[in-house]
Amino acid sequence: SALNASTRATETVLSTPGSRVKLMVIPTNEELVVARETKRLLENSRN
């Protein structure tokens, strides 16, 4: 949908002001997180 396309790579609130819950899109980069954690674990395993 147009709303989905316009919210890519940005933090966005999707819920309406009267909603009981706040629904948000929070962009992440899982590949970068996995790479950094792998690097950290490999560096620590050498010590």
Order of alpha helices (4+ residues) and beta strands (2+ residues): alpha-beta-beta-alpha
